Amino acid sequence: MSSSDYGQHYSVQKEDILKLLKEHFSTEDNLNFADLTFGAGGHTTAMANLFPNAKLYSFDQDPDALANGQEHLIKNNLKDRVCLIDSNFVNFDNVLEEDLKFDAVLLDAGVSSHQFDTGERGFSFRFDAPLDMRMNPKSSDPTAADLLNELSMEELQSIFSEYGEEKFSKTIAKNIVEQRSQKPIRTTKELEDICFHSYPKKLRFGKISPATKVFQALRIKVNKELDVLSEVIGRVIPRLKNGGLFMIISFHSLEDRIVKHGFKSWKDDNYPIEILTKKPILPSSQEIFENSRSRSAKLRVIKKVNDWPSKNKYAKKE
Ligand SMILES: C[S@@+](CC[C@H](N)C(=O)[O-])C[C@H]1O[C@@H](n2cnc3c(N)ncnc32)[C@H](O)[C@@H]1O
């Protein structure tokens, strides 16, 4: 697959996002939006189309997404209003002008279908490929293969159990270390095979493959997904205008916990935000039927509320 093979893309909870925006803003307003995870550009495009006077700042760290994005913006006549930013979203604060504030910021976490479905990226054991898994393969960060061959058995076990909730993490880590002592582990199929043989025989052909959780865990570790998610919350919130929304779609309990606690800690610290989702907004059954990837999605939203100087300790800093 190349950058031009993005094809048809289903943007998770798009209707929920548009509904929230319509409830809070007039479509005629001059607004500043940020989309921290451009991907195939589905959310960015929908937001730009619904709000014809809005300006969007859309981030991605994947060169394929960015190359496809440039073509997509030209084709859709959005080049003047959407600024595509080649950066990890954790740099949100550093790459944007200091006084730029936002009416809404969206983060749709995780990897894209394009990344999963592009065999040579190494995200999926459906394809035999080098174990890379970096969303930004141009970075100098270690690949999944580097981690598998360099980390200790204890470190591997804790990654598989913490980020993958993998029950057989200890056996898998032990078998990885045994195997790599003979020859480095380089490919998706080699790792899939180790996971398969680490499972008890009667559990090897269950509903999910013995490799699924290990692949998820490694991907999260390689891309520091939980660290950047946790950090970006504190970078975005001070950049919201009064009335501004921060909307985060997460896909597993580890991410959702970070979002829930991250929002709550700013609120508990008396920063003027309102948590609009006491319980997360879930995709409709129709959406799950149309796109099974959305089944684990959870959308949490906060709103920056009016800022009375006497009421909060951050007032003077802004
Ligand atoms: C789930 S997809 C987003 C799909 C998008 N919302 C759409 O409607 O097409 C996630 C995208 O975000 C990017 N991404 C994930 N984490 C990132 C990060 N920390 N910084 C920048 N981009 C990131 C990935 O490269 C991927 O292209």
PDBQT file of the ligand as one rigid body, heavy atoms in Angstrom, charges set to zero:
ROOT
HETATM    1  C1  LIG A 401      -7.170   6.616  14.205  1.00  0.00    +0.000 C 
HETATM    2  S1  LIG A 401      -6.258   7.481  12.999  1.00  0.00    +0.000 S 
HETATM    3  C2  LIG A 401      -7.131   8.974  12.801  1.00  0.00    +0.000 C 
HETATM    4  C3  LIG A 401      -8.250   8.903  11.787  1.00  0.00    +0.000 C 
HETATM    5  C4  LIG A 401      -8.867  10.261  11.506  1.00  0.00    +0.000 C 
HETATM    6  N1  LIG A 401      -9.519  10.795  12.662  1.00  0.00    +0.000 N 
HETATM    7  C5  LIG A 401      -9.809  10.204  10.337  1.00  0.00    +0.000 C 
HETATM    8  O1  LIG A 401     -11.000  10.528  10.496  1.00  0.00    +0.000 OA
HETATM    9  O2  LIG A 401      -9.359   9.871   9.241  1.00  0.00    +0.000 OA
HETATM   10  C6  LIG A 401      -4.886   7.997  13.899  1.00  0.00    +0.000 C 
HETATM   11  C7  LIG A 401      -3.857   8.818  13.131  1.00  0.00    +0.000 C 
HETATM   12  O3  LIG A 401      -3.202   9.615  14.086  1.00  0.00    +0.000 OA
HETATM   13  C8  LIG A 401      -1.839   9.551  13.915  1.00  0.00    +0.000 C 
HETATM   14  N2  LIG A 401      -1.243   9.661  15.246  1.00  0.00    +0.000 N 
HETATM   15  C9  LIG A 401      -1.398   8.821  16.292  1.00  0.00    +0.000 A 
HETATM   16  N3  LIG A 401      -0.705   9.252  17.355  1.00  0.00    +0.000 NA
HETATM   17  C10 LIG A 401      -0.109  10.409  16.972  1.00  0.00    +0.000 A 
HETATM   18  C11 LIG A 401       0.733  11.341  17.628  1.00  0.00    +0.000 A 
HETATM   19  N4  LIG A 401       1.139  11.155  18.878  1.00  0.00    +0.000 N 
HETATM   20  N5  LIG A 401       1.132  12.438  16.947  1.00  0.00    +0.000 NA
HETATM   21  C12 LIG A 401       0.738  12.641  15.662  1.00  0.00    +0.000 A 
HETATM   22  N6  LIG A 401      -0.048  11.782  14.983  1.00  0.00    +0.000 NA
HETATM   23  C13 LIG A 401      -0.469  10.678  15.622  1.00  0.00    +0.000 A 
HETATM   24  C14 LIG A 401      -1.541   8.231  13.259  1.00  0.00    +0.000 C 
HETATM   25  O4  LIG A 401      -0.359   8.322  12.510  1.00  0.00    +0.000 OA
HETATM   26  C15 LIG A 401      -2.792   8.022  12.413  1.00  0.00    +0.000 C 
HETATM   27  O5  LIG A 401      -2.592   8.494  11.114  1.00  0.00    +0.000 OA
ENDROOT
TORSDOF 0
